[in-house]
Amino acid sequence: MVTAAPETQTAGLRGAYWDPERVPEGVRLSVHPLILHDGQVVSAYLYARGGESIAAVIAHPREHLVAYYLAAELARLGVAVLMPAPRTVGNDIRLEHETAIADLAASMNFLRQAGYRHIVQVGNSGGGPLFAFYNQQALLAPDKRISHTPAGKPIRLAEVDLIPADGMVFVSAHLGQGRLLMNCIDPSVADEAKALSTDPLLDPFSPANGFSGKGAAYPPEFISRYHQAQVARVRRLDAMARELVAERAAARKRATGQPSTADRRIAAHTPIFEIWRTDADLRCWDLSIDPSDRVLGSLWGANPAASNLGSVGFARICTADSWLSTWSGLSSNASMEACAPLIEQPTLMIEYSGDASTFPADNDALFGWIGTADKRRHSFPGDHHGRPIRPGEPSARPLAGAAIGEWLAEKFPA
């Protein structure tokens, strides 16, 4: 039975975390080890009272969402919520989306075997393209599924029981890790081996190109040149990654005979490389580009000196395999543009008007790509995590929860 969410609004906690006061009484937490397709084990956290007919699975490719705010909201609606931990929490070095979607099969099978009548996938931020990619492959005949990662590694998706969801919910979902990075990577990096090398004609934080301490006003010709250079930098990084993959593959081929010591080492070695300056989306600093309710700054903050040059950022440390599978806007399979058109289940899309990672034009594109005619869209005032855009404003999180509840009650009545 799905019930309406209470009217109480609260700002909640930092980031995607829930407000403990929103967790309803009587909901129990149980921890379940899930055995994955290759024998690895992850923990999954189930929030339920017992007797629910609908279960939601919430996942992200690299973030552990055990305290995700919508889990509390969905539990208030009488929905059981499963949140599996990814095998690579916070780790881009090993994150390959082909493996990540195969891992999700364990969660779907767990919920189906537990007897839930309906299973809905809730994709927040990067979880959106993750579930869209899973769904694309789940709806294909096993022999039509992807057999190799973008780096050429075999992935046996044909042998994995990919149960399709009954419904899809996207919340502040972006267009894919690769597309996200394509828009925020700094193309003024002149030499990948030198983090501070800069082409002044492409520097987004130079006053000569329209930037100031109070924001930016970039000329149209700079914006056009900048976007072209972003694609060019991703293409260079792809070429670097593919060269590393090819070198390793060639050494492994030679190692099948009587390999030299050098070949054995190259065949076993997985180089790790740094990708600097990945927080430079012009829309974050020039609020006149695709205007919305957002405030100045990116998901990482309003100081580009810290977020673009600092040690923490998107795709900062990768292998060739993880770069091509996850962060390349040219090579990754986990793209909303490629995967969303195959969605045939009822779909709800929730966006926040002050989001600094997905913008109005992105949301319009995503909603248009969703293949099913049975789709609905809501927008609420909030930042990427549904928090108030400005101090003193109400939280959008209960509103998002209520919208999901109304949709579930209509699509999956008891």
C-alpha beads as a LAMMPS data file, in Angstrom:
LAMMPS data file: protein, C-alpha beads

414 atoms
413 bonds

1 atom types
1 bond types

-500.0 500.0 xlo xhi
-500.0 500.0 ylo yhi
-500.0 500.0 zlo zhi

Masses

1 110.0

Atoms # bond

1 1 1 0.000 0.000 0.000
2 1 1 1.410 3.389 -0.982
3 1 1 0.434 6.348 1.150
4 1 1 0.939 10.077 0.753
5 1 1 3.995 11.730 2.276
6 1 1 3.520 14.132 5.211
7 1 1 3.644 17.847 4.542
8 1 1 6.517 18.473 6.980
9 1 1 9.556 19.967 5.293
10 1 1 13.103 19.955 6.560
11 1 1 16.410 21.080 5.134
12 1 1 17.957 17.690 5.889
13 1 1 21.636 16.989 6.241
14 1 1 24.638 17.711 4.092
15 1 1 24.884 16.189 0.627
16 1 1 22.613 13.304 -0.278
17 1 1 22.151 12.190 3.333
18 1 1 18.755 11.927 4.963
19 1 1 17.445 13.759 7.980
20 1 1 17.147 11.099 10.720
21 1 1 13.814 12.616 11.733
22 1 1 12.415 11.579 8.345
23 1 1 13.053 7.883 8.965
24 1 1 9.673 6.431 10.002
25 1 1 9.162 4.366 13.125
26 1 1 8.827 0.648 12.600
27 1 1 11.177 0.497 9.626
28 1 1 13.905 -2.063 10.209
29 1 1 17.365 -2.176 8.716
30 1 1 18.769 -5.534 7.635
31 1 1 22.116 -6.160 5.972
32 1 1 22.401 -8.813 3.261
33 1 1 25.566 -10.109 1.560
34 1 1 24.964 -10.327 -2.174
35 1 1 27.032 -12.768 -4.183
36 1 1 27.789 -11.167 -7.528
37 1 1 28.135 -12.773 -10.950
38 1 1 31.862 -13.345 -10.540
39 1 1 31.758 -14.563 -6.958
40 1 1 32.577 -11.241 -5.322
41 1 1 30.401 -10.136 -2.412
42 1 1 28.924 -6.725 -1.568
43 1 1 26.654 -5.609 1.254
44 1 1 23.093 -4.510 0.543
45 1 1 21.005 -2.582 3.053
46 1 1 17.262 -3.214 3.141
47 1 1 14.877 -0.796 4.844
48 1 1 11.439 -2.328 5.340
49 1 1 8.613 -2.840 7.799
50 1 1 7.524 -6.078 6.197
51 1 1 4.547 -6.741 3.985
52 1 1 5.402 -4.145 1.313
53 1 1 4.393 -5.000 -2.240
54 1 1 6.748 -2.491 -3.898
55 1 1 10.518 -2.399 -3.525
56 1 1 12.866 0.265 -4.802
57 1 1 16.522 -0.370 -5.494
58 1 1 18.757 2.691 -5.255
59 1 1 22.333 2.454 -6.495
60 1 1 25.223 4.554 -7.755
61 1 1 28.289 3.351 -9.673
62 1 1 30.800 4.533 -7.051
63 1 1 28.947 6.074 -4.073
64 1 1 27.579 4.216 -1.061
65 1 1 24.044 5.579 -0.664
66 1 1 23.030 3.780 2.518
67 1 1 21.856 7.116 3.981
68 1 1 20.414 8.543 0.761
69 1 1 17.603 10.974 1.543
70 1 1 14.971 9.403 -0.716
71 1 1 15.309 6.091 1.118
72 1 1 13.654 7.728 4.129
73 1 1 11.013 9.371 1.940
74 1 1 10.172 6.113 0.162
75 1 1 10.029 4.210 3.445
76 1 1 7.435 6.724 4.639
77 1 1 5.352 5.756 1.617
78 1 1 5.307 2.073 2.481
79 1 1 7.987 1.126 -0.044
80 1 1 10.824 -1.257 0.840
81 1 1 14.206 0.164 -0.152
82 1 1 17.335 -1.796 -1.050
83 1 1 20.644 0.049 -1.340
84 1 1 23.550 -2.126 -2.485
85 1 1 27.074 -0.862 -1.968
86 1 1 29.135 -0.725 -5.175
87 1 1 32.232 -2.877 -5.275
88 1 1 34.305 0.229 -5.988
89 1 1 33.152 2.781 -3.414
90 1 1 34.713 6.131 -4.259
91 1 1 37.195 4.422 -6.566
92 1 1 37.493 5.398 -10.227
93 1 1 40.576 3.254 -10.702
94 1 1 38.589 0.031 -11.171
95 1 1 35.132 1.356 -12.076
96 1 1 33.872 -0.136 -15.313
97 1 1 30.176 0.327 -15.996
98 1 1 29.831 -3.023 -17.725
99 1 1 30.813 -4.732 -14.485
100 1 1 28.662 -2.354 -12.440
101 1 1 25.467 -3.253 -14.300
102 1 1 26.258 -6.960 -14.019
103 1 1 26.594 -6.390 -10.269
104 1 1 23.105 -4.837 -10.143
105 1 1 21.606 -8.152 -11.230
106 1 1 22.221 -9.523 -7.727
107 1 1 20.029 -6.788 -6.208
108 1 1 17.221 -7.358 -8.679
109 1 1 17.314 -11.122 -8.105
110 1 1 17.361 -10.650 -4.327
111 1 1 14.205 -8.518 -4.436
112 1 1 12.425 -10.827 -6.856
113 1 1 13.202 -13.852 -4.691
114 1 1 12.029 -11.923 -1.619
115 1 1 8.570 -11.839 -3.213
116 1 1 8.037 -8.160 -3.970
117 1 1 5.330 -7.722 -6.570
118 1 1 6.908 -4.686 -8.222
119 1 1 10.521 -3.500 -8.365
120 1 1 11.348 0.089 -9.266
121 1 1 14.839 1.377 -9.967
122 1 1 15.619 4.837 -8.567
123 1 1 18.640 6.453 -10.194
124 1 1 20.011 9.555 -8.507
125 1 1 22.659 11.605 -10.326
126 1 1 25.113 9.041 -11.772
127 1 1 22.713 6.277 -10.777
128 1 1 20.407 7.459 -13.562
129 1 1 22.666 6.537 -16.491
130 1 1 23.777 3.426 -14.583
131 1 1 20.189 2.124 -14.451
132 1 1 19.469 3.249 -18.010
133 1 1 22.477 1.212 -19.181
134 1 1 21.359 -1.782 -17.091
135 1 1 17.879 -1.523 -18.545
136 1 1 19.173 -1.295 -22.115
137 1 1 21.092 -4.528 -21.679
138 1 1 18.344 -6.274 -19.656
139 1 1 15.809 -5.759 -22.443
140 1 1 18.103 -7.215 -25.087
141 1 1 18.271 -10.908 -25.900
142 1 1 21.314 -12.332 -24.061
143 1 1 23.242 -12.949 -27.285
144 1 1 22.748 -9.301 -28.298
145 1 1 24.272 -7.838 -25.136
146 1 1 27.676 -6.197 -24.904
147 1 1 30.443 -8.770 -24.780
148 1 1 33.435 -6.475 -24.187
149 1 1 34.154 -3.256 -22.360
150 1 1 35.362 -0.234 -24.373
151 1 1 38.906 -1.303 -23.458
152 1 1 38.308 -4.756 -24.948
153 1 1 37.961 -6.717 -21.711
154 1 1 35.464 -9.630 -21.990
155 1 1 32.270 -9.184 -19.961
156 1 1 29.796 -12.082 -19.904
157 1 1 26.526 -10.151 -19.708
158 1 1 24.885 -12.883 -21.785
159 1 1 25.330 -15.226 -18.816
160 1 1 23.932 -12.822 -16.196
161 1 1 20.241 -12.879 -15.231
162 1 1 19.388 -9.218 -15.832
163 1 1 15.833 -8.833 -14.534
164 1 1 14.181 -5.682 -15.974
165 1 1 12.565 -3.284 -13.510
166 1 1 8.827 -2.616 -13.545
167 1 1 9.372 1.128 -13.432
168 1 1 12.146 3.718 -13.601
169 1 1 12.647 6.883 -11.545
170 1 1 15.371 9.389 -12.387
171 1 1 16.217 12.051 -9.792
172 1 1 18.623 14.860 -10.735
173 1 1 20.082 12.367 -13.207
174 1 1 22.785 13.621 -15.510
175 1 1 23.512 12.462 -19.048
176 1 1 26.229 9.973 -18.117
177 1 1 29.568 10.198 -16.372
178 1 1 31.285 10.750 -19.696
179 1 1 28.909 13.437 -20.884
180 1 1 29.113 15.114 -17.492
181 1 1 32.893 15.246 -17.713
182 1 1 32.804 16.354 -21.346
183 1 1 31.022 19.488 -20.172
184 1 1 33.217 20.216 -17.160
185 1 1 36.702 19.168 -18.257
186 1 1 39.130 22.078 -18.631
187 1 1 40.381 22.088 -22.254
188 1 1 43.065 24.662 -21.581
189 1 1 45.388 21.939 -20.243
190 1 1 48.237 22.051 -22.739
191 1 1 50.167 18.994 -21.569
192 1 1 48.587 16.062 -19.677
193 1 1 51.917 15.423 -17.944
194 1 1 51.957 18.962 -16.537
195 1 1 48.903 19.730 -14.410
196 1 1 49.398 23.500 -14.522
197 1 1 50.191 23.866 -18.228
198 1 1 47.655 26.254 -19.754
199 1 1 46.680 27.537 -23.167
200 1 1 45.674 31.132 -22.338
201 1 1 43.249 31.300 -25.261
202 1 1 41.160 28.546 -23.649
203 1 1 41.576 29.394 -19.964
204 1 1 38.043 29.605 -18.487
205 1 1 39.299 31.424 -15.389
206 1 1 41.149 34.190 -17.188
207 1 1 39.702 37.740 -17.142
208 1 1 40.788 38.018 -20.767
209 1 1 38.200 35.357 -21.626
210 1 1 35.354 36.803 -19.545
211 1 1 35.930 35.477 -16.022
212 1 1 35.822 37.567 -12.858
213 1 1 35.721 36.905 -9.143
214 1 1 31.982 37.524 -9.199
215 1 1 31.259 35.122 -12.035
216 1 1 31.806 35.244 -15.758
217 1 1 30.410 36.599 -18.995
218 1 1 31.948 34.499 -21.744
219 1 1 31.734 35.715 -25.362
220 1 1 29.884 33.379 -27.753
221 1 1 33.000 32.764 -29.844
222 1 1 34.920 31.685 -26.730
223 1 1 32.113 29.313 -25.697
224 1 1 32.124 27.678 -29.123
225 1 1 35.911 27.342 -29.213
226 1 1 35.910 26.025 -25.650
227 1 1 33.371 23.238 -26.333
228 1 1 35.299 22.110 -29.409
229 1 1 38.495 22.007 -27.353
230 1 1 36.765 19.966 -24.627
231 1 1 35.908 17.276 -27.173
232 1 1 39.460 17.418 -28.476
233 1 1 40.923 16.897 -24.995
234 1 1 38.664 13.894 -24.346
235 1 1 39.721 12.495 -27.724
236 1 1 43.391 12.888 -26.727
237 1 1 42.764 11.120 -23.428
238 1 1 40.944 8.335 -25.279
239 1 1 43.944 7.921 -27.576
240 1 1 46.291 7.785 -24.597
241 1 1 44.100 5.163 -22.906
242 1 1 43.803 3.039 -26.043
243 1 1 47.559 3.151 -26.546
244 1 1 48.039 1.764 -23.024
245 1 1 45.437 -0.931 -23.667
246 1 1 47.036 -1.889 -26.980
247 1 1 50.522 -2.075 -25.428
248 1 1 49.278 -4.364 -22.682
249 1 1 47.309 -6.557 -25.117
250 1 1 50.320 -6.926 -27.409
251 1 1 52.524 -7.931 -24.488
252 1 1 49.976 -10.509 -23.352
253 1 1 49.847 -11.952 -26.838
254 1 1 53.616 -12.240 -26.938
255 1 1 53.580 -13.745 -23.445
256 1 1 51.727 -16.846 -24.679
257 1 1 54.998 -18.278 -25.998
258 1 1 58.299 -17.815 -24.262
259 1 1 57.905 -14.276 -22.983
260 1 1 60.699 -11.957 -22.060
261 1 1 60.816 -10.455 -18.603
262 1 1 59.761 -7.117 -20.091
263 1 1 56.713 -8.658 -21.779
264 1 1 55.659 -10.402 -18.583
265 1 1 55.840 -7.129 -16.720
266 1 1 53.964 -5.128 -19.339
267 1 1 51.279 -7.824 -19.605
268 1 1 50.686 -7.707 -15.847
269 1 1 50.953 -3.941 -15.408
270 1 1 47.879 -1.699 -15.296
271 1 1 49.058 1.918 -15.465
272 1 1 47.265 4.519 -13.367
273 1 1 47.183 8.083 -14.618
274 1 1 46.025 11.445 -13.320
275 1 1 43.490 13.649 -15.066
276 1 1 43.691 17.171 -13.745
277 1 1 41.335 20.134 -13.974
278 1 1 37.916 18.577 -14.398
279 1 1 35.697 21.245 -12.839
280 1 1 35.359 23.897 -15.488
281 1 1 31.799 23.813 -16.851
282 1 1 31.233 27.319 -18.188
283 1 1 27.585 27.180 -17.064
284 1 1 28.694 27.059 -13.438
285 1 1 30.470 30.394 -13.692
286 1 1 28.366 32.206 -16.294
287 1 1 24.791 31.949 -15.055
288 1 1 23.442 33.488 -18.263
289 1 1 24.283 30.293 -20.181
290 1 1 21.199 28.065 -20.033
291 1 1 19.847 30.060 -17.070
292 1 1 18.198 28.385 -14.085
293 1 1 17.778 28.967 -10.353
294 1 1 21.331 27.789 -9.621
295 1 1 23.831 29.847 -7.699
296 1 1 27.413 30.546 -8.707
297 1 1 29.691 27.526 -8.517
298 1 1 29.762 23.806 -9.243
299 1 1 28.945 20.692 -7.220
300 1 1 32.393 21.053 -5.681
301 1 1 31.912 24.650 -4.527
302 1 1 32.305 28.231 -5.649
303 1 1 36.108 28.367 -5.639
304 1 1 37.456 27.016 -8.944
305 1 1 41.024 27.328 -7.684
306 1 1 40.234 24.580 -5.187
307 1 1 37.838 22.436 -7.201
308 1 1 39.573 22.575 -10.589
309 1 1 43.140 22.369 -9.320
310 1 1 42.676 20.403 -6.096
311 1 1 43.297 16.719 -5.444
312 1 1 39.606 15.762 -5.300
313 1 1 37.514 15.868 -8.439
314 1 1 35.798 13.856 -11.128
315 1 1 38.012 11.246 -12.811
316 1 1 41.111 12.485 -11.004
317 1 1 42.773 9.045 -10.976
318 1 1 41.925 6.431 -13.616
319 1 1 43.146 3.398 -15.463
320 1 1 42.713 3.157 -19.203
321 1 1 39.876 0.678 -18.604
322 1 1 37.957 2.876 -16.171
323 1 1 38.475 6.018 -18.248
324 1 1 37.092 4.467 -21.430
325 1 1 34.180 2.738 -19.699
326 1 1 33.122 5.486 -17.306
327 1 1 34.535 8.952 -17.916
328 1 1 34.994 9.224 -21.666
329 1 1 32.140 11.090 -23.301
330 1 1 33.204 9.503 -26.585
331 1 1 33.685 5.852 -25.559
332 1 1 31.496 5.077 -22.529
333 1 1 28.464 2.852 -23.108
334 1 1 26.673 4.342 -20.077
335 1 1 25.178 7.256 -21.975
336 1 1 21.605 8.460 -21.538
337 1 1 21.501 9.404 -25.195
338 1 1 22.297 5.815 -26.176
339 1 1 20.339 3.990 -23.460
340 1 1 17.252 6.042 -22.589
341 1 1 15.531 5.518 -25.969
342 1 1 15.170 1.804 -25.150
343 1 1 13.220 2.429 -21.940
344 1 1 9.751 0.941 -22.287
345 1 1 8.670 0.897 -18.641
346 1 1 6.695 3.704 -16.949
347 1 1 9.217 6.402 -16.068
348 1 1 9.227 9.352 -13.698
349 1 1 11.827 12.095 -14.001
350 1 1 12.442 14.576 -11.182
351 1 1 14.716 17.556 -11.643
352 1 1 15.766 20.403 -9.365
353 1 1 15.713 23.942 -10.678
354 1 1 18.977 24.963 -9.011
355 1 1 21.025 21.912 -9.991
356 1 1 24.642 22.736 -10.881
357 1 1 25.351 19.450 -12.659
358 1 1 22.365 19.012 -14.943
359 1 1 20.908 22.066 -16.573
360 1 1 17.591 22.910 -18.304
361 1 1 18.806 21.962 -21.785
362 1 1 20.206 18.680 -20.408
363 1 1 16.898 17.859 -18.734
364 1 1 14.950 18.658 -21.894
365 1 1 17.253 16.386 -23.896
366 1 1 17.021 13.545 -21.391
367 1 1 13.253 13.624 -21.187
368 1 1 13.065 13.630 -24.966
369 1 1 15.374 10.613 -25.211
370 1 1 13.283 8.469 -22.845
371 1 1 11.658 6.016 -25.225
372 1 1 8.421 5.172 -23.438
373 1 1 5.333 7.289 -24.003
374 1 1 4.392 6.599 -20.374
375 1 1 6.687 9.194 -18.859
376 1 1 6.201 12.078 -16.484
377 1 1 8.347 14.979 -15.391
378 1 1 8.424 17.154 -12.252
379 1 1 10.626 20.080 -11.311
380 1 1 11.127 21.337 -7.761
381 1 1 13.203 24.208 -6.369
382 1 1 16.415 22.800 -4.963
383 1 1 20.057 22.074 -5.588
384 1 1 21.447 18.795 -6.929
385 1 1 20.481 16.984 -3.726
386 1 1 17.111 18.671 -3.255
387 1 1 18.390 21.006 -0.550
388 1 1 17.301 24.663 -0.387
389 1 1 19.009 26.790 -2.970
390 1 1 19.289 29.681 -0.530
391 1 1 19.193 29.821 3.281
392 1 1 15.701 29.896 4.736
393 1 1 14.004 28.248 1.761
394 1 1 12.176 24.913 2.239
395 1 1 13.670 21.586 1.236
396 1 1 12.396 19.958 -1.946
397 1 1 13.075 16.445 -0.672
398 1 1 9.612 15.775 0.795
399 1 1 8.097 17.172 -2.407
400 1 1 10.135 14.745 -4.487
401 1 1 9.108 11.903 -2.201
402 1 1 5.434 12.837 -2.447
403 1 1 5.658 12.998 -6.258
404 1 1 7.186 9.532 -6.364
405 1 1 4.467 8.269 -4.023
406 1 1 1.660 9.615 -6.179
407 1 1 3.242 8.100 -9.266
408 1 1 3.755 4.704 -7.632
409 1 1 0.173 4.645 -6.363
410 1 1 -1.080 5.291 -9.892
411 1 1 1.218 2.905 -11.731
412 1 1 1.389 0.071 -9.202
413 1 1 -1.808 0.081 -7.128
414 1 1 -2.094 -2.420 -4.289

Bonds

1 1 1 2
2 1 2 3
3 1 3 4
4 1 4 5
5 1 5 6
6 1 6 7
7 1 7 8
8 1 8 9
9 1 9 10
10 1 10 11
11 1 11 12
12 1 12 13
13 1 13 14
14 1 14 15
15 1 15 16
16 1 16 17
17 1 17 18
18 1 18 19
19 1 19 20
20 1 20 21
21 1 21 22
22 1 22 23
23 1 23 24
24 1 24 25
25 1 25 26
26 1 26 27
27 1 27 28
28 1 28 29
29 1 29 30
30 1 30 31
31 1 31 32
32 1 32 33
33 1 33 34
34 1 34 35
35 1 35 36
36 1 36 37
37 1 37 38
38 1 38 39
39 1 39 40
40 1 40 41
41 1 41 42
42 1 42 43
43 1 43 44
44 1 44 45
45 1 45 46
46 1 46 47
47 1 47 48
48 1 48 49
49 1 49 50
50 1 50 51
51 1 51 52
52 1 52 53
53 1 53 54
54 1 54 55
55 1 55 56
56 1 56 57
57 1 57 58
58 1 58 59
59 1 59 60
60 1 60 61
61 1 61 62
62 1 62 63
63 1 63 64
64 1 64 65
65 1 65 66
66 1 66 67
67 1 67 68
68 1 68 69
69 1 69 70
70 1 70 71
71 1 71 72
72 1 72 73
73 1 73 74
74 1 74 75
75 1 75 76
76 1 76 77
77 1 77 78
78 1 78 79
79 1 79 80
80 1 80 81
81 1 81 82
82 1 82 83
83 1 83 84
84 1 84 85
85 1 85 86
86 1 86 87
87 1 87 88
88 1 88 89
89 1 89 90
90 1 90 91
91 1 91 92
92 1 92 93
93 1 93 94
94 1 94 95
95 1 95 96
96 1 96 97
97 1 97 98
98 1 98 99
99 1 99 100
100 1 100 101
101 1 101 102
102 1 102 103
103 1 103 104
104 1 104 105
105 1 105 106
106 1 106 107
107 1 107 108
108 1 108 109
109 1 109 110
110 1 110 111
111 1 111 112
112 1 112 113
113 1 113 114
114 1 114 115
115 1 115 116
116 1 116 117
117 1 117 118
118 1 118 119
119 1 119 120
120 1 120 121
121 1 121 122
122 1 122 123
123 1 123 124
124 1 124 125
125 1 125 126
126 1 126 127
127 1 127 128
128 1 128 129
129 1 129 130
130 1 130 131
131 1 131 132
132 1 132 133
133 1 133 134
134 1 134 135
135 1 135 136
136 1 136 137
137 1 137 138
138 1 138 139
139 1 139 140
140 1 140 141
141 1 141 142
142 1 142 143
143 1 143 144
144 1 144 145
145 1 145 146
146 1 146 147
147 1 147 148
148 1 148 149
149 1 149 150
150 1 150 151
151 1 151 152
152 1 152 153
153 1 153 154
154 1 154 155
155 1 155 156
156 1 156 157
157 1 157 158
158 1 158 159
159 1 159 160
160 1 160 161
161 1 161 162
162 1 162 163
163 1 163 164
164 1 164 165
165 1 165 166
166 1 166 167
167 1 167 168
168 1 168 169
169 1 169 170
170 1 170 171
171 1 171 172
172 1 172 173
173 1 173 174
174 1 174 175
175 1 175 176
176 1 176 177
177 1 177 178
178 1 178 179
179 1 179 180
180 1 180 181
181 1 181 182
182 1 182 183
183 1 183 184
184 1 184 185
185 1 185 186
186 1 186 187
187 1 187 188
188 1 188 189
189 1 189 190
190 1 190 191
191 1 191 192
192 1 192 193
193 1 193 194
194 1 194 195
195 1 195 196
196 1 196 197
197 1 197 198
198 1 198 199
199 1 199 200
200 1 200 201
201 1 201 202
202 1 202 203
203 1 203 204
204 1 204 205
205 1 205 206
206 1 206 207
207 1 207 208
208 1 208 209
209 1 209 210
210 1 210 211
211 1 211 212
212 1 212 213
213 1 213 214
214 1 214 215
215 1 215 216
216 1 216 217
217 1 217 218
218 1 218 219
219 1 219 220
220 1 220 221
221 1 221 222
222 1 222 223
223 1 223 224
224 1 224 225
225 1 225 226
226 1 226 227
227 1 227 228
228 1 228 229
229 1 229 230
230 1 230 231
231 1 231 232
232 1 232 233
233 1 233 234
234 1 234 235
235 1 235 236
236 1 236 237
237 1 237 238
238 1 238 239
239 1 239 240
240 1 240 241
241 1 241 242
242 1 242 243
243 1 243 244
244 1 244 245
245 1 245 246
246 1 246 247
247 1 247 248
248 1 248 249
249 1 249 250
250 1 250 251
251 1 251 252
252 1 252 253
253 1 253 254
254 1 254 255
255 1 255 256
256 1 256 257
257 1 257 258
258 1 258 259
259 1 259 260
260 1 260 261
261 1 261 262
262 1 262 263
263 1 263 264
264 1 264 265
265 1 265 266
266 1 266 267
267 1 267 268
268 1 268 269
269 1 269 270
270 1 270 271
271 1 271 272
272 1 272 273
273 1 273 274
274 1 274 275
275 1 275 276
276 1 276 277
277 1 277 278
278 1 278 279
279 1 279 280
280 1 280 281
281 1 281 282
282 1 282 283
283 1 283 284
284 1 284 285
285 1 285 286
286 1 286 287
287 1 287 288
288 1 288 289
289 1 289 290
290 1 290 291
291 1 291 292
292 1 292 293
293 1 293 294
294 1 294 295
295 1 295 296
296 1 296 297
297 1 297 298
298 1 298 299
299 1 299 300
300 1 300 301
301 1 301 302
302 1 302 303
303 1 303 304
304 1 304 305
305 1 305 306
306 1 306 307
307 1 307 308
308 1 308 309
309 1 309 310
310 1 310 311
311 1 311 312
312 1 312 313
313 1 313 314
314 1 314 315
315 1 315 316
316 1 316 317
317 1 317 318
318 1 318 319
319 1 319 320
320 1 320 321
321 1 321 322
322 1 322 323
323 1 323 324
324 1 324 325
325 1 325 326
326 1 326 327
327 1 327 328
328 1 328 329
329 1 329 330
330 1 330 331
331 1 331 332
332 1 332 333
333 1 333 334
334 1 334 335
335 1 335 336
336 1 336 337
337 1 337 338
338 1 338 339
339 1 339 340
340 1 340 341
341 1 341 342
342 1 342 343
343 1 343 344
344 1 344 345
345 1 345 346
346 1 346 347
347 1 347 348
348 1 348 349
349 1 349 350
350 1 350 351
351 1 351 352
352 1 352 353
353 1 353 354
354 1 354 355
355 1 355 356
356 1 356 357
357 1 357 358
358 1 358 359
359 1 359 360
360 1 360 361
361 1 361 362
362 1 362 363
363 1 363 364
364 1 364 365
365 1 365 366
366 1 366 367
367 1 367 368
368 1 368 369
369 1 369 370
370 1 370 371
371 1 371 372
372 1 372 373
373 1 373 374
374 1 374 375
375 1 375 376
376 1 376 377
377 1 377 378
378 1 378 379
379 1 379 380
380 1 380 381
381 1 381 382
382 1 382 383
383 1 383 384
384 1 384 385
385 1 385 386
386 1 386 387
387 1 387 388
388 1 388 389
389 1 389 390
390 1 390 391
391 1 391 392
392 1 392 393
393 1 393 394
394 1 394 395
395 1 395 396
396 1 396 397
397 1 397 398
398 1 398 399
399 1 399 400
400 1 400 401
401 1 401 402
402 1 402 403
403 1 403 404
404 1 404 405
405 1 405 406
406 1 406 407
407 1 407 408
408 1 408 409
409 1 409 410
410 1 410 411
411 1 411 412
412 1 412 413
413 1 413 414
